[in-house]
Amino acid sequence: MSEQAGEMLEALWLYADTARHRVNDSCRSLEAWQLIFCSVSLTLAAVWTWDIVFDPRESLSNRLRHFFFRMLRRVPYVRRQVEKEIRKLEMTMEENFRKETRDMLYVQQLPAHGWSQEHILSEINKYKELAQVKWREGKCSGTVYSGEEVLTNLMTKVYGEFAWANPLHPEVFPDIRKMEAEVVRMACCMFNGDQNTCGTMTSGGTESIVLACKAYRDLALERGISHPQMVVPLTVHCAFDKAADYLRMKITHVPIDETTMKVNVAAMKRAITKNTCMLVGSAPHFPHGIIDPIEDIAKLGLRYNIPVHVDSCLGGFLLPFMRKAGYPLDPFDFGVEGVTSISADTHKYGFAPKGSSVILYRNKDYRKFQYFVQPDWPGGIYASPSFSGSRPGAIIAACWATLVYMGEEGYVESTRKIITTTRHILARLQEVKGIYVLGEPKVSVIGIGSHDFNIYRLSDALSAKGWNLNPLQFPSSIHLCVTLIHTKDGVADGFISDLEECVAEIMKDPKAKCGGQASDLE
């Protein structure tokens, strides 16, 4: 065996030596500058080819698809058809958005003289009358999560007390600084954090998510990862795509199980590379209200030393209270080893004013990468914990007031009402022929699809009855996000009754030609 190996090596050496002589012979007529030029050119071509084939921010298949459609749109006939459809869509959207204000004048420049308070309030009432969706009657999916009058009045009063406060100047507004710290600490305790858990208030779920991505990107850069990649479920909130776009990160979407609608953890494992800087799970995700297997994702994070972010922006003020409300769940928070950050919106089921959220980290070693500091500015050392410089202190104060007003008992009770109502609606929907529920929703969102008709016809039909639901795609579906308003007497049963009536009418001719939103999304 050793003699054969020796003969093979000798043969390879002869081939290599022959190749060397042929290359040398072919280059004898070239001058030194030509050899240098060819070497540099070939190196640049190789680097360019490598970047094209192995772009760290986008897969080759995506780039080929984008290239194909870009070339296709250059064909005159195709370009004309695309532009025609775009104009049609723009006109439809503009018509839909302006139908309530079609006969009204717009204020297009500052008035020469300021209006009186009486005139302003009179105009405000006219603006309020434009709203067609009766959210106070529970006709809206999500969007407004409480609307309770006493809480509204409290938030309004507190906001007025701090209308001029700005936490960018903590030495001027120590009251706001203290309130923000207390909101973060209360949220940390909700999610089973310890004394090391920390965080920041933000303007909403998108900012919380983008800040987490920024922190993990910068941590990855410090670890020597040149092209950080996040691995996320296909159903994750599109704020992660926005973060990838803003921060020049690669984002890899992992498929979900088509039955459970949960992320495929095995596929997530296969998507991990040496550049992966964060794994993400939703609790729950927006489209269908399904909670991803957080414990399994966290195990991957521990195994490969990758931070794990749990996006609980939607359910952040429901999930922590569900066990005490009588609806236990699998662990999903800092009680799960491997979970390193959580985003949660106080302005959703926390019932705080719009424009408030929290991003929480297991410890300061993660949070520090979120900050921005510029020590060399002539205006002094500038530092900010989030994307905004100036921030509305009044929102922080009103959020703080909401949390302490509700208390744990209040949140447990609101969670019990919302989940009980959701389960009631879910049970009734599962009895309706012609539609089906996607996955097994455990929280407050119910995704609805149909194998028999275009589901957007149902959305249009319910809209005609005053309901406003969220249209989804991949698969085509709609969802209802249950809020505290839906727990009022008669609202849930009214929705079910209207839905049953609409489905029964559609099922008379399930293949009928679609109109309205259904035709646009067909």
N, C-alpha and C positions, 0 to 999 in steps of 0.2 A: 504493500500500500504506500509506503514511504518513497519507493523508487518511482511509482506512478506520479506521485505528487511532485517529486523532483523534476521528472520529465515535463510535466505540465508547466511548472514554473519556468523551466528553461525555454520551452516553446513560447510562452508569453513574453519572456525577455527578448527573444529573437524578433517577435512581431513588433514589440515596442521599439526596438533598436532600428528595425527597418522603417517604421513610421517616422522616427526621428530624422533619419537620413533623408527621407522623401520631403519632409517639411523644410529641412535646412536647404536642400537643393532648390525647392520652389521659391525660397526667399533670398537666394543669392543675388538675384537681379534687383532687389529692392534696396533703397537707401534707408538710413536709420530713421529719418523723419517719417517715411512711409510706414515703417514698422510701428513706430510710436502712435501714429494716427490710426492705424488699423486696430491696434490694441485698445486704445481709448474708445474708439467707436464701437467695437464689439462689447466692451465692458458696459458702456452706456446703454446699448441695445439690450444687453442681458438684464441690466437693472430695470429698464423700462418694461421689458416683458414680464419680469418677476412681479413688478408692481401691478401690472394689468391683471395677471392671473391670480395673484395672491393679495389683492387689496385688503388691508386689515379692517376696513370699515364696512365693507359690503361684499356679499358672496358673489362669486363669478356668475351664477345663474341669474341673480337679480340684475347684475350689470348687463348681461347679455339680453335679458328681457327689456330693460330700459333702452338699450341701444337699438334693439329691433323696432320697438314702437316709435322711437325718435326718428329712425329712418323711414318707417312707414308713414309717419305724419308729413314727411316731406313730399310724398306723392301728391300732386295737385288735387286729384279727385278726393283722396282720403282727407287731405287738409281742409277742403271745402266742406265735406260732410261733418268733420269734427267741429269746425267753427260754427256750422249751422246748429248742431246739437248744443254746443256751449251757449250760443245766443238764446236758443230756446229755453234752456235751463235757467239762464240768468234772468230772462223775462218772467218766467214762472216764479222764481224765488222773489224777485222784486215785487211782483204783483201780490204774492202772499204776504210779504212783510209790510207792504204799504196799504193793504186793503182797509185797515182801520183808520189810516191817516190821510187817505186819498184826497179828501176835500178840506184838509187843514193846511194852514200856512206854517212854515218852519221859521224859527228865530235864527237868522243867518248872520247877524252881527250884533254887537253890544248895543243896547238901547242908548240913545243920546243922554237920557236922564234915567237914573235908577227907578225901578218900579217900587211902589209902596208894598208893605207887607200884605195888605188886604188884596191887592191885585195879584201878587205872587201866589197866595193861597188859593185864590179863585182859579188861577190857571192850573195849579197843581191838581185841583179837583177834576178839571177837564182831562188832564193827562191820565188820571187814575181811571176815568171812565172808558179809556181805550181798551183796557184788558177784557178779553173775551173768555179766557179760561177761568172758570170759577174755582180757584184753588181753595178758597175758604170753605167750599162745599165738598172738598175732597175729590175734585174731578181731575187732579193733576198727579202724575207719577213722580214721586220724589219732589225735587225742587224746593218746596217749602215743607219743613219737617215738624214744625209745631204750630206757630201762629197763635198760641195761647195769649189771651189779652193781658193778664196780670204780668206775665213775663215780658211781653212787648213793652208795656209801660215802664217796667223796671229798667230794661235795657235802654230805653229812650232817655230816662232821667240820668242814668249813669253816664251814657254817652255825652250828654250835655255838660256834665261836670268836667269832662276831660277832653272836650272838643279840640283844644289847642295843644294837647300833650304830644310829645314826640320822643320816643325812647332812643333816638339817635343821640340825644343829650341826656344821658343817665344821671349826670350830676345835677341837672335842672329838674328832672322828673324821677326822683327816687321811688315815688309811690308806684309809678307804672313799672319800674324795674322790679319792684317787689311783687307786684301782681303777676307779671309774666313768669317770674321764678316759681310762684306758687301754682300757677296753671300747669306748668311743665311738671312740677313735682307731683301734683295730684294725678296727672296723666300717667306718669311713671309708676305710681302705686297701683293704678287701675290695671296696668299691664304686667303686674308682678315683677317690677323692677326692684333692685336693691339700692343701697346708698350710693353706688357708683353710677347708676343709670342717670342720664342727663338728656338735655334736648334744647329746642328753641321753638318759639312760636313763629308761624309764618302766615302768609296771606291766603293760603288755601292748599288743597291737596297737591296741585301741580307743583307749587314751589317746594312743598315738603319732599316730594319725590325727586325733583331735579336736584335739590340740595344733597339728598342721600347719594344720588349718582355722582355728584361732584366730589363728595367726600371719598367715595370708594375709587373713583378715577385717580384722584391725587394720591391716595394711599398706594394704589397700584404703581403709579409713576415712581413713587419713592422706593417701592420694592424692585424696581428695574423693569417693569412691564411697559414697553413702549407704546403698545396699541391696545389699551384696555377694552375688554368685551364684557357685556352683561348678558346673562342667559335668563330669559323670561318666558312665562307661559304665553301662548297665543292670545289668551283672553285678558292679559294684563292691561291696565289702563294705558291709553295712548300717551300719557304724560311721560312714560319711559321712552317712547319713540321721540318725543320732543326733546328729552334730555340727551338722547344719543345724537340728535341732530345739532343741538346747541353746543354740546361738549365734545363733539367729534369722536364719539365712541362707537364701537361696533355693537349692534344689538342682534342677538340670535333668538328667534321666536321658536319655542318648543311646542309641538302639537299636544292636543288634549285628547283624553279618552272620549269617544263620541257618545258613549252611554252615560258616564258619570259627569262629563264636562269638566273633570279635574285634569290638571296638568299630568302628562305622562312622565313620571319621575325617571324611568329608564332612559327615555329620550333625552331628558335633561342631563343625565349623567354622560350620555354620548356626546352632548354638545359642549361639554367642558373642555377647554384647551388650556395651554400654559398662559394664555392671555386673559383668562376669565377673572374678573375682579369682583363680581357680585352675582348672586343667585336671587331670584325673586319669587315669592308666592303671594297670592291674594287671599284676604280673609274678610269678606268674600270678594269675588271679582264682580265688576259692574254688569256685564251682559246678562248673566243668568243667576247671579246671587250664590254661586257655588264656592265653598271654601277649599282651597288647594290643600294637599297633604303636607302641612307645614313641618311636621316632625320628620318626615322622610327627606324633605328638602334640606332641613337643618343638618341631618346626618351627612348628606353630601357635602355641605359646607364644612363640617368638622373634618371629614375625611380628607378633603383637598385644601383645607386652610383657606376657604373662600368666605367672605362675609355674606350673610343672608338677610335680605330685607323683606319684611312682611308689610304689604300694602293693605292697611285696614282703614283707608280714608273713608270708605262708605260705611263700614260696620263698626268703626272704632268705639262708638259709644253705645253699642248694643252687645257685642260679643263678651266684654268683660263682666256683664251683669246677667248673662243668660242662665248661668248655673243657679244663681239665687232666685231667678225668675221661674225656675222649674224646667229649664230647657238646657241641660248640660251639653257641652261640646268637647271635641278632642282639643288638647292643648295647642295653642297657636301663638303665645306671646313670649315674654322674656323668661317665663318658666320653662321654656324649651331650650335646652343647651344647643348653641349654634345660631340662634336668632340674634342678630347684632343690631338691628334697627327696626323701627315701626313708624309708619306714618298714619295719622288719624285726624279726621276733620272734626273740630269742635263745632263747626257751623252746619253740620248735618244733624246726626242724632244727638249731638251734644246740645243742640238748640240755641247755640250762641249766634251772634250776628254774622251775616255773610262777610267773608274775608278773614277767617281765622281757622288755624289748623296747628298741629304740632308735629315735629319730627323728633323722634326719640332715639337715643343710642345706648347700647349696653354700657359704655364707659367713655371717658373723655378722649381716649386714644383714637376713637373714630371721629368724634365730633370736631376735633381740632382741624381736620382737613376740610371741613365745611366753611370755615371762616375765611374772610378776605382782610388782609392787612397791608397797608402801604405806609412804611415808616419814613419815606424820603420826600413826601409831598411838602412844598413850601407852606401849605396851610396847616401843617401839623401832622401828627400821626393819625392816620385814618384807618378805622377798623369797623367792620360790620359783620354780624353773625349770619345774615341772610342776604338775599339779592338786593332788597330795598335798602336805601340809605335811611331817609326819613320814613317812619312808619306811623300809622294812626294809633296813638296811645289810647284813644277812646274805644277802639275795637278791643284792645287788650283788656281794658277796664270792664267793658260790657261782657266780654267772655268770662272773666273772673267772676263777675256778679252772677252770671247764669249758672256757672258750675256750683257755686256755694248756695245759690237759691234752690237748685234741684237736689243737691246732696245725693248720697248713694241710694237712699230710700226712694227718692224721686225717679232716679234713673232705672232702678230695678222695676218700679211700677210701670214706667213708660215702656220699658223693654217687654214686660209681661203683656201689656195691652197690644203692642205692635206685633209681637211674635204670635200671640193667640189669634189675632185678626188675620195674619198672613196664613197661618195653618188652616183657618176656616176657609179662606178664599181658595187655598191650594186644594183642599179636599173637594170643594164644590167644582173646581175647574176640571179635576180628574174624572168627573162624571159626565162632562160635556162631550158628546160625540162630534168628531170632526177636528178636534184640537188635541194637543198633548203638551205636557210640561217638560221642559228640558232639565235633565238631571234630577237630583233630589235636593232642592233648595232648603237650607236649614235656617236662614235668617229672614230678611225682609223683602227680597227680590224674587219675582216669579217670572221665568221666561216661558213664553207661549209660542208654539209652532203648529203647523198643520201639514199633514200628508195629503190632504184632500183638496185644498184650495190655496190660492195666494193669500198668505197671512196678512199682507198689507191691506187687503180688502177689509179685514176685520178692524184694522187700525183706523181706516177711513170711516167705517160704519160707526165705530165708537166715538170718533171725533165729531161726527154729525150729531151725536147725543151729548156732546159737551165734554167728553173725556179726552185727556191728553196723555198718551202713552209713548214710550220710547221705541222707535223702530230699530231693529238689529239686523246684522247680516252674517253670513258664514257660520251657521245656517240662517236663512231668512226666518225672522221671528220678531216678536215684540215683547216688552216686559212691563210689568207693573212694580214700582218701588213703593211699598207700603210705608206710610208715615203715621205720626200721631193723629193727624187729621182724619185718616181713614178709619180710626177706631171709634169715631163718633157714631151714635146710633143711626142705623139705616144706610150708612155710606157703603160698607162692604157688600151688603145684600143688594143694594141698588146697582153696584157695579156688576155683580154676578148676574142679576136679572137682565140688565142691558146687554151684557155679553151673550147670554144664552139666546136672547131674542135676535141679536145680530147674526150669530152662528147659524141659527135655524133658518134665517132668511137666505144667507149665503149658500147653505147646503141644498137649497131648492135647485140651484144651478151652480155647482162648485167650479165649473170650467168657464163661467161667463167671462166676457171681455172685461178687463179691468179699467178703471178710471182713477183720476186723482193721484194720490201718493202711490197707490198700488201699481199704476201704469208706469210711473217714473222709476220705480225700483224693481220692476219686473225683470 
